[in-house]
Amino acid sequence: MRLLVAVGAGAAAAVPFALLLMLVEGAWGPLQRLDAGAARRLHEVALDHPGWTATLRFLSDWVWDPATLRTAVALLTGWLLYRRAWRLAAWAATTAIGGALIGVLVKVVVERARPSLQDPVALAPGYSFPSGHTMTATTSCAVLLLVLLPLVARRWRGVCWAAAGISVLGVGFTRIALGVHWFSDVIGGWLLGGAVVVLTGWAFEAWRSDAGRPRTDVSEGLEPELTDERPEPEAYGTERGSRDR
């Protein structure tokens, strides 16, 4: 039942993305005008401010590049395996890999062309919808945040949330400003990435419940017990058994 609830939560989170996809596929006029207007205005700014454009390219190609973010998640997963937090490592890997595969699948199905601008300041291969950079930033930042929050002092957790939010929003802005994605591509990446995180997060909560652990608040991270010497649920089996006796 809990897994069915998890699937239902993921499906509900995917509804906004499905609606956006219908508008994109149907070439809805207002959305097309919004996409074209945003692309044109930001492209003009990019051409007039080469220094600003160079900064955006550095952020997009290095700091927030999917390879950089996926490497960070891979290193985190390796550390979780070292800590013997098997379930949390599985969640991190599943969220990152599953999100990447889903994003590629949707791109292939939709086959939307990228913006074609005169004097482009950046180029990118492949299809446009949804933005792979944006989706990767959404899933990767969620994984890093929800795993590491228990290790951060409470007074600094707001800073972590802010950094994750700025990164996710910043990636989307750079992709539009550099003229390699439409505005709706970025929105689609946020929505689809968020749906993946909601689905896997609910599944992880069901996993915790089956292991006898209490529900957690998202502000505490997915596994507050990560700070324990033995973070796996089996470490709590003896305590539960002694309480039951």
PALO-463637 format. One record per residue: x, y, z of N, C-alpha, C in turn. Coordinates in steps of 0.02 Angstrom, whole numbers, plus 50000, padded with zeros to 5 digits. Layout:
XYZXYZXYZ/...
end
This chain:
500414994050000500005000050000500435006350000/500975006250040501405012050043501755013349976/501945007849942502255008749877501745011449826/501115009249831500605011949787500505019449800/500535021349864500485028549880501075032349850/501665029249853502265032449824502165033449749/501915028349715501795028849643501285034249629/500745034449670500235039549661500515046549671/500955047349721501255053949733501685056049674/502075051249647502475052749589502055054649528/501505050949519501065052449463500755059349470/500545061149531500255067749543500765073249530/501395071949550501915076949538502065077649464/501925072449425502065072649353501505075949313/500925077249345500365080249309500535087049279/500845091649317501035098149286501495097249225/501955092449229502395091349172502005088649113/501525084149126501125081449071500715086949037/500455091549077500075097149047500525101549005/501125102949030501595106948991501785103348927/501895096848931502075092948872501515093348819/500895093148841500335093748794500345100548759/500505105848796500525112548766501105113148717/501665110048734502245110348689502095106448625/501825100448633501675096248575501125099348532/500655102748565500115105848528500285112748500/500915114948510501135121448485500655127048506/500505127248570500035132248597500315139248586/499935143548555500165150248536500465154348591/500105155348647500385159448702501055156848727/501135150248732501765147448755502315148648704/502155147948641502655149248589502885156448589/502415161048599502595168148601503025169548662/502865166348719503275167248779503985164648768/504035158848738504695155948724505105160448678/504785162648623505135166748574505345173548603/504895176548641505055183048671505615182648721/505615177548764506155176748813506815175448778/506805171248727507415169648691507705175848657/507275179748626507505185648589507795190848637/507445192348691507685197548736508335195548770/508375189448794508975187448829509565186648780/509425184848718509965184448669510255191348654/509825196348652510075203148641510525205348699/510325203648760510745205348818511415201748814/511385195348795512005191348790512485194248739/512225196548683512655199448632512955206148654/512575210048692512805216648714513275216348774/513295210748809513705210248870514125203848867/514665203848829515075197748821515385195248886/515555199748932515835197548995515325193649036/514725196249038514175192949074514035186149042/514045185848975513925179648939514475174548953/515095176748957515645172148973515555169149042/515315173049089515185170449157514645165149155/514105166449117513565161549112513815155049080/514245155749030514515149748998514945145749046/515345149149087515765145649136515325141949186/514795145249211514345142049259514005136049228/513765136849166513385131549133513825125749111/514435127249088514875122049060515325118649111/515405121749170515865118949219515545118049288/515315123449318515045122949387514405118849389/513935120449344513285117049344513215112149286/513755110149256513715105449202513465098649228/513055094949189512815088449213513375083749234/513935083849198514495079449217514755081149286/514795087649302515025089749368514545087449422/513905088549411513395086849461513345079249470/513385075549415513345068249421513955065449455/514535068549443515135066349478515065067449554/514775073149573514655074549644514195069249675/513665067449639513205062349664513555055549667/513965054049618514325047649617514805047149677/515155052649691515605052749749515215052049814/514645055349817514215054749876513975047549885/513785044449830513545037449833514105032849857/514705034049832515275030149854515405030949929/515335037149954515425038350025514885034850066/514275034850041513725031450076513855023850079/514125021050025514305013950027514855012650077/515335017150081515875016550131515585016850202/515075021050211514755021550277514255015850290/514175011450241513715005850244512985008050248/512845013950220512155016350215511875013950148/511765007450144511605004250080510965007050049/510455007850089509805009950062509835017150036/510165021350074510225028350053510655028849990/511175024749985511585024649925511175022349865/510755017349875510325014949821509835020349799/509565024149847509105029549830509455034949789/510045036949811510415042149776510575040049704/510815033849695510985031449629510365030749585/509825028149614509215027149575508925033849552/508925038749597508655045349579509065048649524/509715048349529510145051449479510105047849412/510185041349413510185037449350509485037349320/508975036149362508295036049336508095042649305/508285048149337508125054749310508465055949243/509095053849237509455054749174509135050749117/508955044449131508655040249080507965042749059/507575044949107506915047549091506975053849049/507435058149066507545064349027507725062848955/508185058148945508385056348876507795053348838/507405049048871506835045948839506325051148815/506175055948859505695061148840505955065348782/506605067048784506895070848728506795067248662/506935060748662506885056848600506165056448576/505705055848622504995055348603504735062048576/504915067548609504655074148590505005076848528/505665076048524506055078348466505965085748452/506005089848503505925097048493506585100248474/506565104548425507175107948402507375113448451/508015114748457508265120048499508155126848465/508215132348502508155138948471508685139948416/508485143148363508945144748308509005152348305/509565154948328509665162148334510245164448291/510195170648266510755173548231511315175248280/511935174048260512515175448303512435171948371/512345165448373512265161948437512885162648480/512785163348545513345163948592513535157148620/513135151948608513275145148632512895140248588/513155134248584512835128948545512795122648589/512275118548576512185112348613511895107148567/512105100848573511855095648530511195092748556/510865088748515510275085048537509635089148536/509115085948561508465089048563508395093748624/507835097348626507785102948672507355101748734/506815097848727506325097248782506345090248812/506425089948879506565095348927507305096748931/507485102148965508185103948973508545098849016/509045095448987509425090549025509825093649082/510125099549069510485103049122510035104449182/509435107049167508985108949220508735102849259/508565097649223508325091649257508865088449299/509475088149273510035085449312510165089649375/510135096249368510235100549426509695099349478/509085098349456508535097149503508635090749542/508775085249507508845078849541509495078649582/510035081249554510685080949589510685085149652/510435091349647510415095649706509955092749760/509405089649739508955086449787509305080749822/509675076649786510035071049816510565073649865/510975078349844511495081049888511195084149951/510655087949942510345091349998510025086350047/509605081950022509225077450065509665072250100/510235070650070510695065950102511115069350155/511365075350140511865078450184511565082850239/510925084450235510625088850286510745086450357/510685079950373510795077850443511485079350469/511965080350424512655081650444512795089050453/512305093250438512385100550441512045103250503/512375107850538512075110950597511425114550576/510945114650621510285117350604510335124650581/510775128550610510815135650592511075136650521/511375131550492511645132150425511205128750372/510675125450393510265121850345509905126550298/509705132350322509395137150278509855139250221/510505139850237510995141550185511035135950133/511005129750155511035124050109510425124050063/509825125350091509225125650050509285131349999/509535137050022509605142749977510095141249920/510655138049937511165136449887510875131549835/510495126649858510195121849811509695125349766/509275129649796508775133249756509095137949705/509605141549726509955146049679510275142149622/510555136349638510875132349586510355129949535/509795127349559509275124749513508995130349470/508845136049501508585141749463509125144549416/509735144949441510275147649401510425143649338/510405137049344510515132749286509995134349232/509365134649253508835136149205508935142849171/509125147849209509225154449180509795154449130/510345151149146510915151049100510735147749034/510325142549037510165138948975509735143248928/509285147248957508875151748916509295157548892/509685160548937510085166448919510605164848866/510865158748865511365156848815511035154648749/510375154548748510025153048686510025145848664/510135141148711510155134048693509515130448715/509075133848750508435130848770507885136148771/507285133848757506695138048765506515138448839/506125143648856505895144448925505505138348948/505075135648905504675129848924505095123548932/505675123248898506135117548909506375117448981/506545123249006506795123849074506255122149125/505655124849114505095123149159504975115649158/505005112649099504915105449094505445101549132/506065103849130506605100549168506495100949242/506275106749266506125107449337505565102849358/505025102749319504435098749338504585091349335/504905089049283505045081849277505565079649328/506075083649339506565081949391506245081749460/505805086549474505455086449538505015080449546/504675078249491504255072349495504665066049511/505255065549482505695059849496505895059749569/506075065549596506285065849666505705064149713/505105066649697504525065049738504385057549738/504415054449679504275047349673504775043149712/505415044349701505925040449737505935042049811/505795048349829505775050149899505215046649937/504625046349907504065042649938504235035249944/504545032449893504745025349896505245024249953/505705028849962506185028250017505835028650084/505335032950091504965033450153504605026850168/504335023750115504015017250125504525012050147/505115012450119505665008050138505825008950213/505875015250234506015016650305505465013750350/504855014750329504295012350370504305004750376/504465001350322504504994050324505064991750370/505584995850377506144994250421506014996350493/505414999150506505245001050575505465007850596/505655012050549505875018850567505305023750559/505305029050599504765034050596504815038350534/504255041550516504255046250461504695052250479/505005055250429505445060950440505175067050405/505345072850432505185079150399505735080550348/505535083350291506025084450237506575089150260/506435093450309506955098050334507505094350371/507385088050390507875084150426508285079650380/508115079750315508445075150268508075068550265/508265064350218507925057950211508095053050265/508705053150289508935048250338509305051750394/508935054450445509275057950500509775053550537/509675046850534510115042250569510805041650535/510915045350481511555045050448512125047150493/511985050950544512495053050591512685047550641/512285042150643512435036650689513035032650664/513325028750709513895024650690513685019450638/513075016750646512815011850598512145014550572/512145017750514511545021050490511005016550463/511165010150450510655005650421510105004150471/509495002850447508935001250492509064995350536/509474990450514509614984550555509914986350622/510234992250626510524994450689509994995650741/509364996450719508824997950764508424991650782/508614985950750508214979950761508234977650834/508824977850865508874975750934508474980150980/508514986850968508154991451011507404990351005/507154989150944506444988050934506234981650969/506664976350960506494970050992506474970551067/506954974351097506964975051170506354978851194/506134983951155505544987751176504924983451172/504894979051118504314974751111504264969851168/504854967351192504834962751248504644966451312/
end
